Amino acid sequence: MADGGEQYEASASALGYLFQFAKALHMCMEQWMSAGPDWSIAVEAADDIEQHVGSMTDLLQLKQRAEGVHLTNTSKDLWKTLRIWAEAAAAGRVDLDETNLYLLTTADLPRGSVGSFLQHRDTGDRDEEQALTLLGAAAAASKTTSKDLLKSFAALTSLPKPLQKSLLARIQVIGGTQDIADVRATMLRIAAVAAGHTAAKSFLNRLEGWFYDRVIEQMRTPGGSPVTGVEFDEVFTGLQRQFQYDNLPIDRDITVMSGDVSDQADKVFVQQLGIIGVGSTRIGYAVRDYVRAFAQRSRWLNENLLRAGEIGEYERRLVEEWEARFAEMEEELGSEATEEQKKAEARLIYGWVDKEARFQIRSGCDEVFVTKGSFHMLADERRVGWHPDFAARLMQLLEPAEAHG
């Protein structure tokens, strides 16, 4: 079992990765709002985050630290970052003429420190010569025995002076930056603009789910492709359409549900299909539609995405459409119909639900399983049925089992 120190390190490491994911998504959202499609963003590629906009490359190192922490001249965060960039510059892996290097840290930058002298170019404190002097002095005066820190000192100080200056000219240190909670709060405000305040959290959850899956795919694939501006625009605007007033989101994890017929065998809607002789394959499809509709409607309700009384109004429409067809079937059959005739007509009614009934809960939400699965949910409540005598047949089938239970 890990001790407290190990648990802390593991938690900090995990939070660091989550911070990278969140910040990368935040950057995508900002680019979507302010730039054209000519950009891309990757996580854990050439750096924590790698962004390309036109011909320029931005490499970002992210450091999330506890409140009150300062980025000093001998800080591991500072020197580890400098080592990464110095080694890349020495090996020619970065083109410093077309690359910006950013160290984003939640730590404070003490006045007169290296970090303060490498702040944004618009700040009056920026002084690359002074920063370079302080870095050399810190490396020379340090009494550390840390091999990693000693290697970091060497990585920078062993560079030719012109290259050291060129490297520092491309570095910007941004202190007191947003932490993961602040970043997510900012994204939530953008989501509110895209989908409305009520649905903002639901919108962001879905966008995060897609983005995290997409980045994991990029990281697992050697040379994995970054998220592009074109791709992000397609996903973001597609999700935005699902949250418009006339639409509702259909979630990918729900659209792949298949359902298990054996788990639903005792359900009333399955019994109803058995009464009229529907085959096992089609019953499997019915179970699939029921499971998906039940899950999707439950999620809409849990996330407050439905308007007051909307489900009740939708079910009223479905029931009334069924009533008209059921009444017509009863008239056509008359009182002398045989059992086979009744089953044949009942299968026609069910066939209408299965192949033709496409009543949308909202005009933009055209996912078929919502209608079909909702009819099965009504059949499960015995509010609709297929066999002309479905109520009596179900009573015969279910009452002994209910009494036994």
ZALO-561274 format. One record per residue (C-alpha): residue number from 0; residue in one letter; x, y, z. Coordinates in steps of 0.2 Angstrom, whole numbers, plus 5000, padded with zeros to 4 digits. Layout:
! ZALO-561274
+-----+--------+------+-------+------+
| num | residu | east | north |   up |
+-----+--------+------+-------+------+
| NUM |      a |    X |     Y |    Z |
...
+-----+--------+------+-------+------+
END
This chain:
! ZALO-561274
+-----+--------+------+-------+------+
| num | residu | east | north |   up |
+-----+--------+------+-------+------+
|   0 |      m | 5000 |  5000 | 5000 |
|   1 |      a | 5007 |  5017 | 4995 |
|   2 |      d | 5012 |  5029 | 5009 |
|   3 |      g | 5005 |  5047 | 5010 |
|   4 |      g | 5020 |  5054 | 5000 |
|   5 |      e | 5018 |  5042 | 4986 |
|   6 |      q | 4999 |  5045 | 4986 |
|   7 |      y | 5002 |  5064 | 4985 |
|   8 |      e | 5014 |  5062 | 4971 |
|   9 |      a | 5002 |  5050 | 4961 |
|  10 |      s | 4988 |  5062 | 4964 |
|  11 |      a | 4998 |  5077 | 4958 |
|  12 |      s | 5004 |  5068 | 4943 |
|  13 |      a | 4986 |  5063 | 4938 |
|  14 |      l | 4980 |  5081 | 4941 |
|  15 |      g | 4994 |  5087 | 4930 |
|  16 |      y | 4988 |  5076 | 4916 |
|  17 |      l | 4970 |  5082 | 4918 |
|  18 |      f | 4976 |  5100 | 4918 |
|  19 |      q | 4985 |  5097 | 4901 |
|  20 |      f | 4969 |  5090 | 4894 |
|  21 |      a | 4958 |  5104 | 4901 |
|  22 |      k | 4970 |  5117 | 4895 |
|  23 |      a | 4972 |  5110 | 4878 |
|  24 |      l | 4953 |  5109 | 4876 |
|  25 |      h | 4951 |  5127 | 4882 |
|  26 |      m | 4964 |  5132 | 4869 |
|  27 |      c | 4954 |  5123 | 4856 |
|  28 |      m | 4938 |  5133 | 4861 |
|  29 |      e | 4947 |  5149 | 4861 |
|  30 |      q | 4954 |  5146 | 4844 |
|  31 |      w | 4936 |  5141 | 4838 |
|  32 |      m | 4930 |  5158 | 4844 |
|  33 |      s | 4943 |  5169 | 4837 |
|  34 |      a | 4953 |  5161 | 4823 |
|  35 |      g | 4950 |  5152 | 4806 |
|  36 |      p | 4952 |  5133 | 4804 |
|  37 |      d | 4970 |  5134 | 4800 |
|  38 |      w | 4976 |  5127 | 4817 |
|  39 |      s | 4980 |  5111 | 4826 |
|  40 |      i | 4983 |  5106 | 4844 |
|  41 |      a | 4991 |  5090 | 4851 |
|  42 |      v | 4994 |  5084 | 4869 |
|  43 |      e | 5011 |  5076 | 4874 |
|  44 |      a | 5018 |  5077 | 4857 |
|  45 |      a | 5033 |  5089 | 4856 |
|  46 |      d | 5028 |  5096 | 4873 |
|  47 |      d | 5014 |  5096 | 4886 |
|  48 |      i | 5004 |  5105 | 4872 |
|  49 |      e | 5009 |  5109 | 4855 |
|  50 |      q | 4999 |  5121 | 4845 |
|  51 |      h | 5001 |  5126 | 4826 |
|  52 |      v | 4993 |  5142 | 4820 |
|  53 |      g | 4998 |  5146 | 4802 |
|  54 |      s | 5017 |  5144 | 4801 |
|  55 |      m | 5020 |  5147 | 4819 |
|  56 |      t | 5022 |  5134 | 4833 |
|  57 |      d | 5018 |  5136 | 4851 |
|  58 |      l | 5025 |  5124 | 4863 |
|  59 |      l | 5018 |  5125 | 4881 |
|  60 |      q | 5024 |  5118 | 4897 |
|  61 |      l | 5011 |  5117 | 4911 |
|  62 |      k | 5014 |  5117 | 4930 |
|  63 |      q | 5000 |  5117 | 4942 |
|  64 |      r | 5006 |  5120 | 4960 |
|  65 |      a | 4998 |  5123 | 4977 |
|  66 |      e | 4992 |  5141 | 4982 |
|  67 |      g | 5007 |  5151 | 4988 |
|  68 |      v | 5021 |  5142 | 4979 |
|  69 |      h | 5034 |  5154 | 4970 |
|  70 |      l | 5044 |  5150 | 4955 |
|  71 |      t | 5061 |  5154 | 4961 |
|  72 |      n | 5078 |  5154 | 4951 |
|  73 |      t | 5082 |  5137 | 4956 |
|  74 |      s | 5064 |  5130 | 4955 |
|  75 |      k | 5064 |  5112 | 4947 |
|  76 |      d | 5049 |  5117 | 4937 |
|  77 |      l | 5059 |  5131 | 4929 |
|  78 |      w | 5075 |  5121 | 4926 |
|  79 |      k | 5066 |  5105 | 4920 |
|  80 |      t | 5057 |  5116 | 4907 |
|  81 |      l | 5073 |  5125 | 4902 |
|  82 |      r | 5082 |  5108 | 4900 |
|  83 |      i | 5068 |  5101 | 4888 |
|  84 |      w | 5069 |  5117 | 4877 |
|  85 |      a | 5088 |  5118 | 4878 |
|  86 |      e | 5090 |  5100 | 4872 |
|  87 |      a | 5078 |  5102 | 4858 |
|  88 |      a | 5086 |  5118 | 4852 |
|  89 |      a | 5104 |  5110 | 4853 |
|  90 |      a | 5097 |  5095 | 4843 |
|  91 |      g | 5088 |  5106 | 4830 |
|  92 |      r | 5071 |  5099 | 4834 |
|  93 |      v | 5064 |  5117 | 4836 |
|  94 |      d | 5065 |  5131 | 4824 |
|  95 |      l | 5067 |  5146 | 4836 |
|  96 |      d | 5062 |  5158 | 4822 |
|  97 |      e | 5045 |  5151 | 4821 |
|  98 |      t | 5042 |  5144 | 4838 |
|  99 |      n | 5035 |  5152 | 4854 |
| 100 |      l | 5039 |  5143 | 4871 |
| 101 |      y | 5027 |  5146 | 4885 |
| 102 |      l | 5029 |  5141 | 4903 |
| 103 |      l | 5012 |  5142 | 4911 |
| 104 |      t | 5012 |  5140 | 4930 |
| 105 |      t | 5000 |  5143 | 4944 |
| 106 |      a | 5015 |  5148 | 4955 |
| 107 |      d | 5018 |  5166 | 4958 |
| 108 |      l | 5033 |  5175 | 4950 |
| 109 |      p | 5043 |  5185 | 4963 |
| 110 |      r | 5049 |  5202 | 4958 |
| 111 |      g | 5066 |  5202 | 4951 |
| 112 |      s | 5066 |  5183 | 4948 |
| 113 |      v | 5070 |  5174 | 4931 |
| 114 |      g | 5052 |  5171 | 4929 |
| 115 |      s | 5048 |  5189 | 4931 |
| 116 |      f | 5061 |  5195 | 4918 |
| 117 |      l | 5054 |  5182 | 4905 |
| 118 |      q | 5036 |  5188 | 4906 |
| 119 |      h | 5025 |  5193 | 4892 |
| 120 |      r | 5034 |  5204 | 4879 |
| 121 |      d | 5022 |  5218 | 4883 |
| 122 |      t | 5027 |  5219 | 4901 |
| 123 |      g | 5039 |  5232 | 4906 |
| 124 |      d | 5049 |  5220 | 4917 |
| 125 |      r | 5055 |  5209 | 4903 |
| 126 |      d | 5074 |  5208 | 4902 |
| 127 |      e | 5081 |  5193 | 4894 |
| 128 |      e | 5099 |  5198 | 4897 |
| 129 |      q | 5096 |  5200 | 4916 |
| 130 |      a | 5086 |  5183 | 4916 |
| 131 |      l | 5101 |  5174 | 4908 |
| 132 |      t | 5113 |  5182 | 4921 |
| 133 |      l | 5102 |  5176 | 4935 |
| 134 |      l | 5101 |  5158 | 4927 |
| 135 |      g | 5120 |  5157 | 4926 |
| 136 |      a | 5122 |  5163 | 4944 |
| 137 |      a | 5109 |  5151 | 4950 |
| 138 |      a | 5118 |  5137 | 4942 |
| 139 |      a | 5135 |  5142 | 4948 |
| 140 |      a | 5130 |  5145 | 4966 |
| 141 |      s | 5118 |  5130 | 4968 |
| 142 |      k | 5124 |  5117 | 4981 |
| 143 |      t | 5112 |  5104 | 4975 |
| 144 |      t | 5116 |  5085 | 4973 |
| 145 |      s | 5101 |  5082 | 4962 |
| 146 |      k | 5107 |  5073 | 4946 |
| 147 |      d | 5091 |  5080 | 4937 |
| 148 |      l | 5094 |  5098 | 4942 |
| 149 |      l | 5113 |  5097 | 4938 |
| 150 |      k | 5109 |  5090 | 4921 |
| 151 |      s | 5096 |  5104 | 4918 |
| 152 |      f | 5110 |  5117 | 4923 |
| 153 |      a | 5122 |  5109 | 4910 |
| 154 |      a | 5109 |  5108 | 4897 |
| 155 |      l | 5107 |  5127 | 4897 |
| 156 |      t | 5124 |  5133 | 4901 |
| 157 |      s | 5133 |  5122 | 4889 |
| 158 |      l | 5124 |  5130 | 4874 |
| 159 |      p | 5134 |  5143 | 4865 |
| 160 |      k | 5129 |  5160 | 4871 |
| 161 |      p | 5121 |  5166 | 4855 |
| 162 |      l | 5110 |  5151 | 4856 |
| 163 |      q | 5106 |  5154 | 4874 |
| 164 |      k | 5100 |  5171 | 4870 |
| 165 |      s | 5090 |  5165 | 4855 |
| 166 |      l | 5082 |  5152 | 4866 |
| 167 |      l | 5077 |  5165 | 4880 |
| 168 |      a | 5071 |  5177 | 4867 |
| 169 |      r | 5057 |  5164 | 4862 |
| 170 |      i | 5052 |  5160 | 4881 |
| 171 |      q | 5038 |  5168 | 4890 |
| 172 |      v | 5034 |  5163 | 4908 |
| 173 |      i | 5016 |  5166 | 4913 |
| 174 |      g | 5014 |  5165 | 4932 |
| 175 |      g | 4998 |  5164 | 4942 |
| 176 |      t | 4989 |  5156 | 4928 |
| 177 |      q | 4972 |  5148 | 4929 |
| 178 |      d | 4972 |  5131 | 4938 |
| 179 |      i | 4961 |  5117 | 4932 |
| 180 |      a | 4946 |  5123 | 4941 |
| 181 |      d | 4948 |  5140 | 4934 |
| 182 |      v | 4950 |  5133 | 4916 |
| 183 |      r | 4935 |  5123 | 4917 |
| 184 |      a | 4925 |  5137 | 4924 |
| 185 |      t | 4930 |  5147 | 4909 |
| 186 |      m | 4925 |  5133 | 4897 |
| 187 |      l | 4909 |  5132 | 4906 |
| 188 |      r | 4906 |  5151 | 4902 |
| 189 |      i | 4910 |  5147 | 4883 |
| 190 |      a | 4898 |  5132 | 4884 |
| 191 |      a | 4884 |  5144 | 4891 |
| 192 |      v | 4886 |  5155 | 4875 |
| 193 |      a | 4885 |  5140 | 4864 |
| 194 |      a | 4871 |  5130 | 4872 |
| 195 |      g | 4863 |  5141 | 4885 |
| 196 |      h | 4866 |  5142 | 4904 |
| 197 |      t | 4854 |  5128 | 4908 |
| 198 |      a | 4863 |  5116 | 4896 |
| 199 |      a | 4881 |  5122 | 4898 |
| 200 |      k | 4887 |  5109 | 4910 |
| 201 |      s | 4879 |  5095 | 4899 |
| 202 |      f | 4886 |  5103 | 4883 |
| 203 |      l | 4904 |  5104 | 4891 |
| 204 |      n | 4903 |  5086 | 4898 |
| 205 |      r | 4900 |  5079 | 4880 |
| 206 |      l | 4913 |  5090 | 4872 |
| 207 |      e | 4926 |  5085 | 4886 |
| 208 |      g | 4921 |  5066 | 4883 |
| 209 |      w | 4924 |  5068 | 4864 |
| 210 |      f | 4940 |  5078 | 4867 |
| 211 |      y | 4948 |  5066 | 4880 |
| 212 |      d | 4944 |  5051 | 4869 |
| 213 |      r | 4952 |  5060 | 4854 |
| 214 |      v | 4968 |  5065 | 4863 |
| 215 |      i | 4970 |  5047 | 4870 |
| 216 |      e | 4969 |  5041 | 4853 |
| 217 |      q | 4982 |  5053 | 4847 |
| 218 |      m | 4994 |  5049 | 4861 |
| 219 |      r | 4992 |  5030 | 4859 |
| 220 |      t | 4996 |  5031 | 4840 |
| 221 |      p | 5014 |  5033 | 4835 |
| 222 |      g | 5014 |  5050 | 4826 |
| 223 |      g | 4996 |  5052 | 4830 |
| 224 |      s | 4987 |  5066 | 4821 |
| 225 |      p | 4983 |  5082 | 4831 |
| 226 |      v | 4965 |  5089 | 4833 |
| 227 |      t | 4963 |  5101 | 4819 |
| 228 |      g | 4953 |  5117 | 4818 |
| 229 |      v | 4942 |  5109 | 4804 |
| 230 |      e | 4939 |  5094 | 4815 |
| 231 |      f | 4935 |  5104 | 4830 |
| 232 |      d | 4923 |  5115 | 4821 |
| 233 |      e | 4913 |  5100 | 4815 |
| 234 |      v | 4912 |  5092 | 4832 |
| 235 |      f | 4908 |  5109 | 4841 |
| 236 |      t | 4895 |  5115 | 4829 |
| 237 |      g | 4887 |  5098 | 4828 |
| 238 |      l | 4886 |  5097 | 4846 |
| 239 |      q | 4879 |  5115 | 4846 |
| 240 |      r | 4865 |  5110 | 4834 |
| 241 |      q | 4860 |  5096 | 4846 |
| 242 |      f | 4857 |  5109 | 4860 |
| 243 |      q | 4846 |  5120 | 4850 |
| 244 |      y | 4828 |  5124 | 4855 |
| 245 |      d | 4821 |  5111 | 4843 |
| 246 |      n | 4834 |  5097 | 4846 |
| 247 |      l | 4841 |  5086 | 4860 |
| 248 |      p | 4858 |  5078 | 4861 |
| 249 |      i | 4859 |  5059 | 4856 |
| 250 |      d | 4874 |  5052 | 4865 |
| 251 |      r | 4886 |  5040 | 4857 |
| 252 |      d | 4888 |  5029 | 4872 |
| 253 |      i | 4869 |  5026 | 4871 |
| 254 |      t | 4868 |  5023 | 4852 |
| 255 |      v | 4880 |  5008 | 4854 |
| 256 |      m | 4869 |  4999 | 4868 |
| 257 |      s | 4862 |  4983 | 4862 |
| 258 |      g | 4853 |  4976 | 4877 |
| 259 |      d | 4852 |  4958 | 4883 |
| 260 |      v | 4835 |  4949 | 4878 |
| 261 |      s | 4837 |  4937 | 4893 |
| 262 |      d | 4838 |  4952 | 4905 |
| 263 |      q | 4822 |  4959 | 4898 |
| 264 |      a | 4813 |  4943 | 4895 |
| 265 |      d | 4800 |  4946 | 4909 |
| 266 |      k | 4796 |  4964 | 4904 |
| 267 |      v | 4778 |  4967 | 4898 |
| 268 |      f | 4783 |  4974 | 4882 |
| 269 |      v | 4793 |  4958 | 4877 |
| 270 |      q | 4778 |  4948 | 4883 |
| 271 |      q | 4767 |  4958 | 4871 |
| 272 |      l | 4778 |  4954 | 4856 |
| 273 |      g | 4778 |  4936 | 4861 |
| 274 |      i | 4759 |  4935 | 4861 |
| 275 |      i | 4758 |  4941 | 4843 |
| 276 |      g | 4772 |  4929 | 4837 |
| 277 |      v | 4786 |  4941 | 4834 |
| 278 |      g | 4802 |  4932 | 4830 |
| 279 |      s | 4817 |  4932 | 4842 |
| 280 |      t | 4828 |  4942 | 4831 |
| 281 |      r | 4815 |  4956 | 4830 |
| 282 |      i | 4812 |  4955 | 4849 |
| 283 |      g | 4831 |  4958 | 4851 |
| 284 |      y | 4829 |  4974 | 4840 |
| 285 |      a | 4815 |  4979 | 4851 |
| 286 |      v | 4825 |  4976 | 4867 |
| 287 |      r | 4839 |  4987 | 4859 |
| 288 |      d | 4827 |  5001 | 4855 |
| 289 |      y | 4819 |  5000 | 4873 |
| 290 |      v | 4836 |  5000 | 4882 |
| 291 |      r | 4843 |  5015 | 4872 |
| 292 |      a | 4827 |  5025 | 4873 |
| 293 |      f | 4826 |  5022 | 4892 |
| 294 |      a | 4844 |  5027 | 4895 |
| 295 |      q | 4843 |  5043 | 4884 |
| 296 |      r | 4827 |  5049 | 4891 |
| 297 |      s | 4833 |  5046 | 4909 |
| 298 |      r | 4849 |  5056 | 4905 |
| 299 |      w | 4839 |  5070 | 4897 |
| 300 |      l | 4828 |  5071 | 4913 |
| 301 |      n | 4843 |  5069 | 4925 |
| 302 |      e | 4852 |  5084 | 4916 |
| 303 |      n | 4836 |  5095 | 4915 |
| 304 |      l | 4837 |  5096 | 4897 |
| 305 |      l | 4818 |  5093 | 4895 |
| 306 |      r | 4805 |  5106 | 4897 |
| 307 |      a | 4791 |  5104 | 4910 |
| 308 |      g | 4778 |  5091 | 4904 |
| 309 |      e | 4788 |  5087 | 4888 |
| 310 |      i | 4789 |  5068 | 4890 |
| 311 |      g | 4770 |  5068 | 4895 |
| 312 |      e | 4765 |  5078 | 4880 |
| 313 |      y | 4776 |  5067 | 4869 |
| 314 |      e | 4768 |  5051 | 4875 |
| 315 |      r | 4751 |  5058 | 4873 |
| 316 |      r | 4755 |  5060 | 4855 |
| 317 |      l | 4761 |  5043 | 4853 |
| 318 |      v | 4746 |  5035 | 4862 |
| 319 |      e | 4734 |  5045 | 4852 |
| 320 |      e | 4742 |  5039 | 4836 |
| 321 |      w | 4741 |  5021 | 4842 |
| 322 |      e | 4723 |  5023 | 4847 |
| 323 |      a | 4717 |  5028 | 4830 |
| 324 |      r | 4726 |  5013 | 4822 |
| 325 |      f | 4721 |  5001 | 4836 |
| 326 |      a | 4702 |  5006 | 4834 |
| 327 |      e | 4703 |  5004 | 4815 |
| 328 |      m | 4710 |  4986 | 4818 |
| 329 |      e | 4696 |  4981 | 4830 |
| 330 |      e | 4683 |  4987 | 4818 |
| 331 |      e | 4691 |  4978 | 4803 |
| 332 |      l | 4692 |  4962 | 4813 |
| 333 |      g | 4674 |  4962 | 4821 |
| 334 |      s | 4668 |  4950 | 4834 |
| 335 |      e | 4670 |  4934 | 4824 |
| 336 |      a | 4689 |  4935 | 4820 |
| 337 |      t | 4700 |  4920 | 4823 |
| 338 |      e | 4715 |  4920 | 4834 |
| 339 |      e | 4726 |  4919 | 4818 |
| 340 |      q | 4717 |  4934 | 4811 |
| 341 |      k | 4720 |  4944 | 4827 |
| 342 |      k | 4738 |  4940 | 4827 |
| 343 |      a | 4740 |  4945 | 4809 |
| 344 |      e | 4732 |  4962 | 4811 |
| 345 |      a | 4742 |  4964 | 4827 |
| 346 |      r | 4758 |  4961 | 4818 |
| 347 |      l | 4753 |  4975 | 4806 |
| 348 |      i | 4751 |  4987 | 4820 |
| 349 |      y | 4767 |  4983 | 4827 |
| 350 |      g | 4775 |  4983 | 4809 |
| 351 |      w | 4769 |  5001 | 4808 |
| 352 |      v | 4778 |  5006 | 4824 |
| 353 |      d | 4794 |  4996 | 4819 |
| 354 |      k | 4795 |  5003 | 4801 |
| 355 |      e | 4784 |  5019 | 4799 |
| 356 |      a | 4781 |  5028 | 4815 |
| 357 |      r | 4793 |  5042 | 4817 |
| 358 |      f | 4786 |  5054 | 4829 |
| 359 |      q | 4800 |  5066 | 4835 |
| 360 |      i | 4800 |  5072 | 4853 |
| 361 |      r | 4807 |  5088 | 4845 |
| 362 |      s | 4808 |  5093 | 4827 |
| 363 |      g | 4827 |  5092 | 4826 |
| 364 |      c | 4829 |  5076 | 4835 |
| 365 |      d | 4826 |  5062 | 4822 |
| 366 |      e | 4835 |  5047 | 4831 |
| 367 |      v | 4823 |  5032 | 4827 |
| 368 |      f | 4826 |  5023 | 4843 |
| 369 |      v | 4818 |  5037 | 4853 |
| 370 |      t | 4801 |  5034 | 4845 |
| 371 |      k | 4802 |  5015 | 4844 |
| 372 |      g | 4809 |  5013 | 4861 |
| 373 |      s | 4796 |  5025 | 4868 |
| 374 |      f | 4782 |  5014 | 4861 |
| 375 |      h | 4790 |  4999 | 4870 |
| 376 |      m | 4790 |  5009 | 4886 |
| 377 |      l | 4772 |  5013 | 4884 |
| 378 |      a | 4769 |  4994 | 4880 |
| 379 |      d | 4778 |  4990 | 4896 |
| 380 |      e | 4766 |  5001 | 4905 |
| 381 |      r | 4751 |  4993 | 4896 |
| 382 |      r | 4746 |  5010 | 4889 |
| 383 |      v | 4747 |  5003 | 4871 |
| 384 |      g | 4747 |  4985 | 4865 |
| 385 |      w | 4747 |  4975 | 4848 |
| 386 |      h | 4735 |  4961 | 4851 |
| 387 |      p | 4716 |  4966 | 4851 |
| 388 |      d | 4714 |  4957 | 4867 |
| 389 |      f | 4731 |  4962 | 4874 |
| 390 |      a | 4725 |  4968 | 4891 |
| 391 |      a | 4716 |  4951 | 4895 |
| 392 |      r | 4730 |  4941 | 4888 |
| 393 |      l | 4743 |  4950 | 4899 |
| 394 |      m | 4732 |  4948 | 4914 |
| 395 |      q | 4732 |  4929 | 4911 |
| 396 |      l | 4751 |  4929 | 4908 |
| 397 |      l | 4756 |  4940 | 4922 |
| 398 |      e | 4744 |  4938 | 4936 |
| 399 |      p | 4750 |  4921 | 4941 |
| 400 |      a | 4768 |  4926 | 4942 |
| 401 |      e | 4763 |  4942 | 4951 |
| 402 |      a | 4753 |  4932 | 4964 |
| 403 |      h | 4767 |  4920 | 4966 |
| 404 |      g | 4779 |  4934 | 4969 |
+-----+--------+------+-------+------+
END
